[in-house]
Amino acid sequence: MGIIHKTGCVLCAQNCGLEVEVENNRIVRVKGDKSNVKSEGYVCRKGMNIANHQHNADRLKYPLKRVGDSFERISWEQAIDEIGAKLREIVDKYGPRSFAYMGGGGQGCHFEAAFGVRLMRGLGSRYHYSAMAQEFSGMFWVNGRMHGRQNIHAEIDAEETDFLLVFGWNGMQSHQIPQAPKHLLRIAKDPDKLLVVIDPRLSETAKVANIHLPIRPGTDALLLRAMIAIILQEGWENRDYIEKHTSGIEEIRSLFIKFNARTAIQTCNLDYDQIREISRQFATRRSCLRYDLGVLMNRHSAVSSYLAVILQAICGRIGVRGGNIFHGQMMPLGSHTDERDPKTWRTMATNFPAVVGCFPPNALPEEILSEHPDRLRAVIVSGANPLRSYADTTAYEKAFGRLDLLVTAELAMTETAVLSHYVLPSRSGYESWDGTFFPLTFPGIFFQMRRPIIEPDGEPLELGEIHLRLADRLGLIPPIPASLYKAAEEGHNAFGLALMDYAVKEPKALGAMPFILGKTLGKAMGSVHLAALWGMMQTAPKAFRNNAARAGFTPGMALGEEVFQKIMDHPEGIWVGKVDPAQNLAEVRTEDGKINLVIPELRGELEILDAEHEEAALLPDPEYPLVLMAGRHFSMNANTLMRNAAWNAGKRDCTLMMHTADAEALNIQDGQMVRVTTEAGSVEIEVEVTEMARQGHVVIPHGFGMVYDGKVHGVNVNRLTKNTNRDWLGTPMHRYVLCRVELVDSASATS
């Protein structure tokens, strides 16, 4: 019998609570943790299989250096010294724009970001490349215009809503909100509630919905414009709400009041009368709207987000119970980086601005391969695998081959690590102190700090510790007096006083605070991440302190320490705060305090978003007659975090989904091998003929094609995605990739 630990899943953004049994330093049993107040014992099959994530044959144990075509083990001292020297040489010679950091903590380990971002900024760079800018740039950018801050996002109030309208979200498989399947089934089965799913294919969520609308791929924005037009033309809008809480309605009304919604809906391959009735119900019921990557990584991404907020706003559904509400935050996900501010950097070759402080990964290959004098020459990849996660693997391979310095800090020998000059072993989410800041609960604010439950094998370090050591080697940390180290050993009160005194005397202290905390308090605690949590609690902003007091913590100077200690006392996680639902709209940070309905930059694109223009744009390409959905959320993928294919043993986990009619037209049968070709490349994959697909629309999941223990499992869908197939913010159109499918003859398939 092993030891039972309370922890959390690191394989998706929900981080459901787990009870894990560890025996002989291995995870042997997993179940949902009923004491976790966020997940309440819920867990999906990904969480049940975390042992395959933690214990895998490709785990890294020691620092490695590329020598010729192979790697040699080196010491941490040599690794940090050589990387630091090379990085300093590059930045001194070519300037801070020559360096980029790619990381941020992924699905389960966000504390490294505090150190990685500080290392980047200490070198004068602002180039932070992140998955947030791979998927959500349009939505975040729209938030900045309409809500006043890019990191303020309204999520559905699943507990209280009576009508959930879904665009391109497969919550029965991908979750994205706590206990999503339970909420979706509850809503669909309640005769007084309604679940409507708009999705080209019959997804698992569409299957359980009360109404499924099989929209034509790529026409979500057109449908949203039509729905807004119907509501305004019929006079169903919430005029009191619009008057009190929005600005600009008269300026945008002309975009909808004479719009031909009937022809637009016809172009979407939907029924006008059905859409009219759904629009009426959305406007008059306690409704909310959720859209996901099916929209965000599709045509008109930013305009779709813009229209989605307009639809919610004119119906009075933002900031109210049962609608789309602003969650409280322990720590915002990203910063507000308005591209109109001259201080906001842009990429040099592709001219993309930062959104929520992050740059689009699709731009990175061009930024490296450019002949611009400020091109990227050094990249640190931290807890990410761009060779499988981001568009255009071929372009990435070429670009990474040109870098003067590529460093990967990772759990395993990933495809990105294989191309690196140095590979640094990091501890897993079960070998280190770590947590996440996904703000997905309401009205409570939940936080869980996972603690080490597995002893690491070899010499891996917390990712934050790796960044700290590099910062120290680069001279980014000011001198620290012995008295501060001594105070850290004496206790938090003594350390807090000594730290305040040091910060007053040392002008560079605030800019290097995560590193200072890590070197001093982190040494005493045995974790730089834990030290960062303590520091964050002591300097929490007023809004969080008010929310913490509302959750029962004692207001005043000692509140941060009280919250920290309670987090430490409850490994299952706690409510650290509670927002005031009655004041939810106070979260809006625009100049007038209202939701701004006018975005001048999007007006031109919106004006030509009609049936005529969309029909012309969507004409089939004879060379690539099918539309590929490159990436599918389902229960058998976990991005690139689950490398060992054994967790899907016996399951059909990486296939091309194709509709029966398309298969018959191409004389293809279920289970045969087919070749899928796009402008980016070709892959060969087993076909799965199913009515769940839509005619003319095929699907390949992401998170496969990884090389594990010397073998490749599945196909890498990003061999088929061109990094230049993107919008004006750099968001890839992964949900609208033109392709063709051909049967692979038996001779070529076996050769």
C-alpha positions in Angstrom: 0.0 0.0 0.0 1.4 3.3 -1.0 0.9 6.9 0.2 -2.2 8.9 -0.9 -1.5 12.5 -2.0 -3.9 15.2 -3.0 -2.8 16.9 -6.1 -4.3 18.1 -9.5 -4.2 17.1 -13.1 -1.7 19.0 -15.4 -3.1 17.8 -18.7 -5.7 20.4 -19.4 -6.7 23.8 -18.2 -9.3 22.5 -15.7 -6.6 21.0 -13.4 -9.2 18.7 -11.7 -8.4 17.6 -8.2 -6.8 14.1 -7.9 -6.1 11.6 -5.2 -2.9 9.9 -6.3 -1.4 6.8 -4.7 2.4 6.7 -4.9 4.3 3.4 -4.2 8.0 3.0 -4.7 8.2 6.5 -6.1 5.7 5.6 -8.8 2.1 6.7 -9.4 0.1 3.4 -9.1 -3.5 4.6 -8.7 -5.5 7.7 -9.4 -9.0 8.9 -8.7 -10.9 12.1 -8.5 -10.6 14.2 -5.3 -14.1 14.8 -3.8 -12.6 17.4 -1.4 -11.5 19.6 -4.2 -14.1 22.3 -4.2 -13.7 23.1 -7.8 -13.9 19.7 -9.5 -15.7 17.9 -6.6 -14.4 14.5 -7.6 -14.9 14.9 -11.3 -12.0 13.7 -13.5 -11.8 12.5 -17.1 -9.7 9.7 -18.6 -6.7 12.1 -19.2 -6.4 12.8 -15.5 -6.8 9.1 -14.7 -3.7 8.4 -17.0 -1.2 10.9 -15.6 1.2 8.1 -14.7 1.9 7.8 -18.4 2.8 11.5 -18.4 5.0 11.3 -15.3 6.7 8.0 -16.0 7.9 7.8 -19.5 10.9 6.4 -21.3 12.1 9.7 -22.7 12.3 11.6 -19.4 15.4 13.8 -19.2 17.7 13.4 -16.2 20.8 15.5 -16.8 21.8 18.6 -18.8 22.8 17.8 -22.4 25.0 19.5 -25.0 24.9 18.9 -28.7 28.2 17.7 -30.0 28.1 17.0 -33.7 25.0 14.8 -34.3 24.6 13.6 -30.8 24.3 14.8 -27.2 26.8 14.6 -24.3 25.9 14.8 -20.6 27.4 17.9 -18.9 27.1 19.4 -15.5 24.6 22.1 -14.6 27.5 24.5 -13.9 28.9 24.0 -17.4 25.4 24.2 -19.0 24.5 27.5 -17.3 28.0 29.0 -17.9 28.1 28.2 -21.6 24.4 29.1 -22.3 24.8 32.4 -20.3 28.0 33.3 -22.2 26.5 32.6 -25.6 23.3 34.4 -24.8 25.2 37.4 -23.5 27.4 37.5 -26.6 24.4 37.4 -28.9 22.4 40.1 -27.1 25.5 42.4 -26.8 26.3 42.0 -30.4 22.9 42.1 -32.0 20.7 43.8 -29.5 17.7 42.6 -27.3 15.5 41.9 -30.3 17.8 39.0 -31.2 16.4 36.9 -28.2 13.0 35.3 -27.7 11.5 33.3 -24.8 8.8 30.7 -25.6 7.0 29.4 -22.6 4.6 30.3 -19.9 3.7 27.1 -18.1 1.2 25.4 -20.5 -1.7 23.6 -18.9 -0.5 23.0 -15.4 2.7 24.8 -14.4 2.5 28.5 -14.6 5.1 29.6 -12.0 8.0 29.3 -14.4 6.5 32.2 -16.4 7.3 34.7 -13.6 11.0 33.7 -14.0 11.1 33.2 -17.7 9.4 36.6 -18.5 11.7 38.3 -16.0 14.8 36.8 -17.6 13.6 37.9 -21.0 13.0 41.5 -19.8 16.2 41.6 -17.9 17.9 41.1 -21.3 15.9 43.9 -22.7 13.7 41.7 -24.9 9.8 41.7 -25.1 9.6 38.7 -27.4 7.4 36.3 -25.5 6.0 33.6 -27.8 3.1 31.6 -26.3 0.2 29.3 -27.1 -2.2 32.1 -26.0 -1.2 34.0 -29.2 -1.6 30.8 -31.1 -5.3 30.4 -30.3 -6.8 33.5 -28.6 -5.3 36.7 -30.1 -8.5 37.8 -31.8 -10.6 37.3 -28.7 -8.0 39.0 -26.4 -7.5 41.9 -28.8 -11.3 42.5 -28.9 -11.5 42.3 -25.1 -9.0 45.2 -25.0 -11.1 47.4 -27.3 -14.6 46.5 -25.8 -13.8 45.8 -22.1 -10.7 48.0 -21.7 -8.2 45.3 -21.0 -7.1 42.4 -23.1 -7.0 40.1 -20.1 -10.6 40.7 -19.1 -12.7 38.0 -20.5 -16.4 37.1 -19.9 -17.1 33.4 -19.5 -20.4 31.6 -19.3 -22.3 31.2 -16.0 -23.1 27.6 -16.6 -24.6 27.2 -13.1 -27.4 29.8 -13.7 -28.1 30.0 -17.4 -31.3 28.8 -19.0 -30.0 28.9 -22.6 -26.5 28.0 -23.6 -25.6 28.8 -27.2 -22.4 27.2 -28.4 -20.2 28.0 -31.4 -17.3 25.6 -32.2 -16.8 24.2 -28.7 -16.8 20.5 -28.0 -17.1 20.7 -24.2 -18.1 17.1 -23.8 -14.5 16.3 -24.8 -12.4 19.4 -24.3 -13.9 20.7 -21.1 -12.6 24.4 -21.0 -14.9 25.1 -18.0 -15.0 23.1 -14.8 -17.0 19.8 -15.1 -18.1 20.8 -18.5 -19.8 17.4 -19.4 -21.9 17.5 -16.3 -23.1 21.0 -17.0 -23.8 20.3 -20.6 -25.8 17.2 -19.9 -27.7 18.9 -17.0 -28.7 21.8 -19.3 -29.7 19.5 -22.2 -31.8 17.3 -20.0 -33.7 20.1 -18.2 -37.0 20.7 -20.0 -36.8 24.4 -18.9 -33.4 24.9 -20.4 -31.9 24.8 -23.9 -28.6 23.8 -25.3 -27.9 24.8 -28.9 -24.7 23.8 -30.6 -23.5 25.4 -33.9 -20.8 23.2 -35.4 -20.1 21.8 -38.9 -19.8 18.3 -37.6 -21.9 16.2 -35.3 -19.5 16.5 -32.4 -19.9 14.8 -29.0 -21.4 18.0 -27.7 -23.7 18.4 -30.7 -24.9 14.8 -30.1 -26.3 15.7 -26.6 -27.6 19.1 -27.6 -31.3 19.9 -27.9 -30.6 21.5 -31.3 -27.6 21.0 -33.5 -27.0 23.5 -36.4 -24.5 22.0 -38.9 -23.1 25.3 -40.1 -21.1 25.6 -43.3 -17.4 25.7 -42.3 -15.9 29.1 -42.1 -19.2 31.1 -41.9 -19.6 31.6 -38.1 -19.0 35.4 -38.4 -21.6 35.7 -41.1 -24.2 33.9 -38.9 -23.4 36.1 -35.9 -23.9 39.2 -38.0 -27.2 37.8 -39.2 -28.4 37.0 -35.7 -27.6 40.5 -34.5 -29.4 42.0 -37.5 -32.5 39.9 -36.8 -32.6 41.0 -33.1 -32.1 44.7 -34.0 -34.6 44.6 -36.9 -37.2 42.9 -34.7 -36.6 45.2 -31.8 -35.7 42.4 -29.4 -32.6 44.1 -28.0 -32.4 45.1 -24.2 -32.6 48.8 -24.5 -32.3 49.6 -20.8 -29.1 47.5 -20.6 -27.7 49.1 -23.8 -28.3 52.6 -22.4 -26.7 51.9 -19.0 -23.9 49.6 -19.9 -22.8 50.1 -23.5 -21.6 52.9 -25.8 -21.7 53.2 -29.5 -24.9 51.5 -30.4 -26.1 54.1 -32.9 -22.7 54.1 -34.6 -22.9 50.4 -35.3 -26.6 50.0 -35.9 -26.3 50.8 -39.6 -24.1 47.7 -40.0 -27.1 45.5 -39.1 -30.4 47.3 -39.5 -30.6 46.8 -43.3 -28.5 43.7 -43.5 -30.0 40.8 -45.5 -30.0 38.1 -42.8 -32.0 35.7 -44.9 -29.4 35.4 -47.7 -26.6 35.3 -45.1 -28.2 32.4 -43.3 -28.7 30.6 -46.6 -25.0 30.9 -47.3 -24.4 29.3 -43.9 -26.5 26.4 -45.1 -29.0 26.9 -42.2 -32.7 27.5 -42.0 -33.8 31.2 -41.6 -36.9 30.5 -39.5 -34.9 28.3 -37.1 -32.2 30.9 -36.7 -34.8 33.6 -36.2 -36.4 31.7 -33.4 -33.0 30.9 -31.7 -32.1 34.6 -32.0 -35.4 35.6 -30.3 -34.9 33.1 -27.5 -31.3 34.2 -27.0 -32.5 37.9 -26.7 -35.4 37.2 -24.4 -34.2 34.4 -22.1 -31.5 34.1 -19.4 -28.9 33.1 -22.0 -25.1 32.9 -22.5 -22.8 32.3 -25.4 -19.6 30.2 -25.6 -17.3 30.0 -28.6 -14.0 28.2 -28.8 -11.3 27.2 -31.3 -13.8 26.2 -33.9 -14.3 30.0 -34.3 -11.1 31.4 -32.8 -8.9 29.5 -35.2 -11.1 30.0 -38.3 -11.8 32.7 -40.9 -12.7 36.1 -39.5 -11.4 35.2 -36.0 -11.3 38.8 -34.5 -14.6 39.8 -36.2 -16.3 36.7 -34.9 -15.2 37.6 -31.3 -16.3 41.2 -31.9 -19.7 40.1 -33.1 -20.1 37.6 -30.2 -19.6 40.4 -27.7 -22.0 42.7 -29.6 -24.6 39.9 -29.6 -24.2 39.4 -25.8 -24.2 43.1 -25.1 -27.3 44.1 -27.1 -29.2 41.3 -25.3 -28.0 42.4 -21.9 -26.1 39.2 -21.2 -22.7 40.4 -20.0 -21.9 40.8 -16.3 -25.2 39.3 -15.2 -26.1 35.9 -13.6 -27.0 33.3 -16.2 -25.1 35.3 -18.8 -21.4 35.8 -19.5 -19.7 36.9 -16.4 -16.2 38.2 -15.5 -14.4 35.8 -13.3 -12.3 36.9 -10.4 -8.6 36.4 -10.9 -5.8 35.5 -8.5 -3.3 36.5 -11.3 -4.3 37.8 -14.7 -3.4 35.6 -17.7 -1.1 38.0 -19.5 -0.7 41.7 -19.6 -2.6 44.4 -21.5 -0.4 45.4 -24.5 -2.3 47.8 -26.7 -0.6 48.0 -30.1 -1.5 51.7 -30.3 0.9 52.3 -27.4 4.4 53.1 -29.0 6.0 51.0 -26.2 4.3 47.9 -27.5 6.8 45.9 -29.6 6.0 44.4 -33.0 7.8 41.6 -34.8 10.3 42.9 -37.2 9.7 40.8 -40.3 6.0 40.2 -40.0 4.9 43.3 -38.1 2.6 41.5 -35.6 1.9 43.3 -32.3 1.9 41.6 -28.9 -1.5 40.7 -27.6 -1.7 40.0 -23.8 2.0 40.4 -23.9 2.5 37.5 -26.3 3.5 37.1 -29.9 2.1 34.6 -32.4 4.2 31.4 -32.7 3.3 31.3 -36.4 5.5 34.4 -36.9 8.6 32.8 -35.3 10.0 30.9 -38.3 10.0 34.1 -40.5 11.5 36.1 -37.7 14.4 33.7 -37.6 14.8 33.2 -41.3 14.5 36.9 -42.1 17.5 38.9 -43.4 16.5 41.8 -41.1 19.4 43.0 -39.0 17.3 42.6 -35.9 16.2 39.0 -36.7 15.9 36.4 -33.9 19.1 34.5 -33.2 18.6 32.9 -29.8 15.5 31.2 -28.4 14.8 29.6 -25.1 11.9 27.1 -25.2 10.6 26.3 -21.8 8.0 23.6 -21.2 6.8 23.8 -24.8 7.2 21.8 -28.0 6.7 24.0 -31.0 7.8 21.2 -33.4 4.4 19.5 -32.6 2.3 22.3 -31.2 2.5 25.1 -33.7 1.8 25.5 -37.4 4.2 24.4 -40.1 6.6 21.9 -38.6 8.7 22.1 -41.8 9.2 25.9 -41.4 10.1 25.4 -37.8 12.7 22.8 -38.5 14.3 25.1 -41.1 14.2 28.1 -38.8 15.6 26.3 -35.7 18.4 25.0 -37.8 19.5 28.6 -38.4 19.6 29.8 -34.8 22.9 30.6 -33.1 21.4 29.3 -29.9 18.4 27.1 -29.1 17.9 25.9 -25.6 15.1 23.6 -24.5 14.1 23.1 -20.9 11.8 20.1 -20.8 10.6 17.0 -19.1 11.4 14.7 -22.0 13.5 14.5 -25.1 10.9 16.1 -27.3 11.1 16.8 -31.1 12.1 20.4 -30.2 14.8 19.2 -27.8 16.3 17.0 -30.4 17.1 20.1 -32.5 18.5 22.1 -29.6 22.1 23.1 -28.8 21.4 22.5 -25.1 18.7 20.4 -23.4 18.0 21.1 -19.7 15.9 18.7 -17.6 13.0 20.1 -15.7 11.0 18.7 -12.9 7.4 17.6 -13.7 4.3 19.0 -12.1 4.4 16.2 -9.6 8.1 16.7 -8.7 7.8 20.5 -7.9 5.7 23.1 -6.3 3.4 24.6 -8.9 -0.1 25.8 -9.8 -2.1 27.6 -12.5 -4.0 30.9 -12.8 -6.8 29.9 -15.1 -9.7 32.1 -13.9 -12.6 29.8 -14.6 -14.8 29.7 -11.4 -17.5 32.1 -10.3 -18.2 33.7 -7.9 -15.4 32.0 -5.9 -11.8 32.2 -6.9 -10.1 28.9 -6.7 -6.4 28.1 -6.3 -4.4 24.9 -5.6 -0.7 24.8 -5.1 0.5 21.3 -6.0 3.4 20.0 -4.0 6.0 17.4 -4.9 4.7 13.8 -4.6 7.5 12.1 -6.6 11.2 12.2 -6.0 12.9 13.2 -9.2 15.3 10.8 -10.9 18.6 12.4 -11.9 19.2 16.2 -11.6 16.1 18.0 -13.0 15.3 21.4 -11.6 12.1 23.5 -11.3 11.8 25.5 -14.5 11.9 28.7 -12.4 15.2 27.6 -10.9 16.7 27.1 -14.4 15.7 30.7 -15.4 17.1 32.0 -12.1 20.4 30.3 -12.6 20.7 31.8 -16.1 19.8 35.2 -14.7 22.5 34.9 -12.1 25.1 34.0 -14.7 24.0 36.9 -16.9 24.4 39.4 -14.0 20.7 40.3 -13.9 20.4 39.9 -10.1 21.7 42.7 -7.9 24.0 41.8 -4.9 22.0 40.3 -2.1 23.3 40.8 1.5 23.9 37.9 3.8 21.3 39.3 6.2 18.5 38.6 3.7 19.5 35.0 3.5 19.6 34.8 7.3 16.2 36.4 7.6 14.7 33.9 5.2 15.8 31.1 7.6 14.3 32.9 10.6 10.7 33.1 9.3 8.4 35.0 7.1 7.9 38.0 9.4 11.7 38.6 9.7 12.2 38.0 6.0 9.4 40.4 5.0 10.9 43.2 7.1 14.4 42.6 5.8 13.2 42.4 2.2 11.4 45.8 2.5 14.6 47.3 3.9 16.7 45.8 1.1 14.2 46.9 -1.6 14.4 50.5 -0.4 18.2 50.5 -0.5 18.7 48.6 -3.8 17.2 50.4 -6.8 17.4 47.2 -9.0 15.6 45.0 -6.5 12.0 45.4 -7.8 12.9 44.5 -11.4 14.6 41.3 -10.2 12.2 40.4 -7.4 11.3 36.8 -8.5 15.0 36.0 -8.7 15.7 37.6 -5.3 12.9 35.7 -3.7 14.0 32.5 -5.3 17.7 32.9 -4.2 16.8 33.7 -0.6 13.4 32.5 0.5 13.4 29.8 -2.2 16.6 28.4 -0.7 15.0 28.3 2.7 11.8 26.7 1.4 13.4 24.4 -1.1 11.5 25.8 -4.0 11.8 29.0 -6.0 8.1 28.5 -7.1 6.9 28.4 -3.6 8.9 31.6 -2.8 7.2 33.3 -5.8 3.8 32.3 -4.4 4.6 33.9 -1.0 5.8 37.1 -2.7 2.7 37.2 -4.9 0.5 37.0 -1.8 2.3 39.8 0.0 2.0 42.2 -3.0 -1.5 41.2 -4.1 -3.5 44.1 -5.6 -6.4 45.8 -3.9 -9.0 44.0 -6.0 -7.7 40.6 -5.0 -7.5 41.6 -1.3 -11.1 42.7 -1.4 -12.1 39.4 -3.0 -10.1 37.5 -0.4 -11.8 39.4 2.5 -15.2 38.6 0.9 -14.2 34.9 1.1 -13.5 35.2 4.8 -9.9 36.3 5.1 -9.0 39.0 7.6 -8.5 42.4 5.9 -5.2 44.2 6.6 -1.5 43.9 6.2 -1.5 40.2 7.3 -4.0 39.1 4.7 -1.4 37.9 2.3 0.3 35.7 4.9 -3.0 34.3 6.0 -4.0 33.3 2.4 -0.5 31.8 1.8 -0.7 29.7 5.0 -4.2 28.4 4.2 -3.0 27.4 0.7 -0.2 25.5 2.3 -2.6 23.8 4.8 -4.9 22.6 2.0 -3.2 20.6 -0.7 -6.6 19.9 -2.3 -7.0 23.7 -3.0 -9.2 26.4 -1.5 -11.4 29.3 -2.4 -9.0 32.2 -2.0 -11.5 34.9 -3.0 -15.0 35.7 -4.0 -16.2 38.3 -6.4 -19.4 40.4 -5.9 -21.9 39.2 -8.5 -23.9 42.4 -8.1 -20.9 44.5 -9.1 -19.6 42.3 -12.0 -19.8 45.0 -14.6 -17.4 47.1 -12.5 -14.7 44.8 -14.0 -15.0 46.8 -17.3 -12.0 49.1 -17.6 -12.9 51.3 -20.6 -12.6 55.1 -20.2 -16.3 55.5 -19.8 -16.8 52.3 -17.8 -19.1 50.9 -20.5 -18.8 48.1 -23.0 -17.6 49.8 -26.2 -19.4 48.6 -29.2 -17.3 50.4 -31.7 -14.1 49.0 -33.1 -13.1 51.2 -36.1 -10.3 48.8 -37.2 -12.9 46.0 -37.9 -15.5 48.1 -39.6 -14.2 47.5 -43.1 -14.0 43.7 -42.7 -17.5 43.7 -41.2 -19.0 45.8 -43.9 -18.2 43.3 -46.6 -19.2 40.3 -44.5 -22.3 39.4 -46.5 -23.6 36.5 -48.5 -22.2 37.7 -51.8 -18.6 38.2 -50.6 -18.7 35.0 -48.6 -20.0 32.9 -51.4 -17.2 34.1 -53.6 -14.6 33.5 -50.9 -15.8 30.0 -50.2 -15.8 28.7 -53.8 -14.2 25.3 -53.9 -10.6 25.0 -55.0 -10.3 22.2 -57.6 -6.9 21.3 -56.3 -7.9 21.2 -52.7 -11.7 20.5 -52.7 -12.1 19.6 -49.0 -11.8 21.6 -45.8 -9.5 20.2 -43.1 -10.1 20.8 -39.4 -6.5 20.6 -38.3 -6.9 19.8 -34.6 -9.6 18.1 -32.7 -10.2 18.2 -29.0 -11.2 14.8 -27.7 -10.5 12.4 -24.9 -7.6 10.7 -26.5 -5.2 13.6 -27.0 -3.5 15.9 -24.5 -1.5 18.3 -26.7 2.1 17.0 -26.5 2.1 16.3 -22.8 1.2 12.7 -23.1 4.0 11.1 -25.1 3.5 7.4 -24.2 0.9 6.0 -26.6 0.2 3.2 -24.1 -2.5 5.4 -22.5 -4.6 4.9 -25.6 -3.8 1.2 -26.1 -6.6 -0.5 -28.0 -8.3 2.7 -29.0 -8.6 4.3 -32.4 -6.9 7.6 -31.5 -5.4 9.2 -34.6 -7.5 8.9 -37.8 -8.9 11.1 -40.5 -12.6 11.5 -39.9 -14.5 11.6 -43.2 -18.2 11.7 -44.0 -19.7 8.6 -45.7 -20.7 10.5 -48.8 -17.2 11.8 -49.4 -15.7 8.3 -48.8 -18.1 6.8 -51.3 -17.3 9.5 -53.9 -13.6 8.8 -53.5 -14.1 5.0 -53.4 -12.5 4.9 -49.9 -13.5 2.4 -47.2 -13.2 2.7 -43.4 -9.8 1.7 -42.2 -7.9 2.2 -45.4 -4.8 4.4 -45.6 -5.2 7.8 -47.3 -2.9 10.6 -48.3 -4.0 14.1 -47.1 -2.3 17.0 -49.0 -2.4 20.7 -48.4 -0.2 23.6 -49.6 2.2 22.8 -46.6 2.7 19.1 -47.2 1.3 15.6 -47.1 0.7 12.8 -44.5 -0.6 9.3 -44.7 -3.2 8.3 -42.2 -5.9 5.8 -41.5 -9.4 7.0 -42.5 -12.4 6.7 -40.2 -15.7 6.9 -42.2 -18.4 8.3 -39.9 -21.6 10.2 -39.9 -20.1 12.5 -37.2 -18.1 14.2 -40.0 -19.7 16.7 -42.3 -19.7 16.3 -46.1 -16.8 18.2 -47.6 -15.1 18.5 -44.2 -12.5 16.2 -42.7 -10.8 16.2 -39.3 -7.4 15.2 -38.0 -6.6 15.5 -34.2 -3.6 17.4 -32.9 -1.1 16.1 -30.4 0.1 13.1 -32.3 3.1 12.2 -34.5 5.4 12.3 -31.5 8.5 10.2 -31.4 8.4 8.2 -28.2 11.0 5.6 -27.2 12.2 5.6 -30.8 8.8 5.0 -32.4 6.3 7.4 -34.1 2.7 7.2 -33.1 0.0 8.8 -35.3 0.6 11.8 -37.6 1.7 15.3 -36.9 -1.1 17.4 -38.3 1.1 20.5 -38.3 2.9 19.0 -41.3 -0.3 20.1 -43.1 -0.6 23.6 -41.7 1.1 26.5 -43.3 2.3 29.2 -40.9 1.3 31.9 -43.4 -2.4 30.7 -43.4 -3.2 33.1 -40.7 -5.1 36.3 -39.9 -3.8 39.9 -39.4 -3.0 39.1 -35.7 -1.1 36.0 -36.6 -3.8 33.5 -35.5 -3.6 30.3 -37.7 -6.7 29.2 -39.5 -6.3 25.6 -38.3 -10.1 25.0 -38.6 -10.1 26.0 -42.2 -7.3 24.3 -44.2 -7.9 23.4 -47.8 -6.9 19.9 -48.7 -7.4 16.9 -50.9 -7.6 13.2 -49.9 -6.5 10.3 -52.0 -6.4 6.6 -51.4 -2.9 5.2 -50.9 -2.4 2.2 -53.1 -1.2 -0.9 -51.3 2.2 -1.0 -53.0 3.2 2.5 -51.8 1.6 1.9 -48.4 3.8 -1.1 -47.8 7.0 0.0 -49.5 
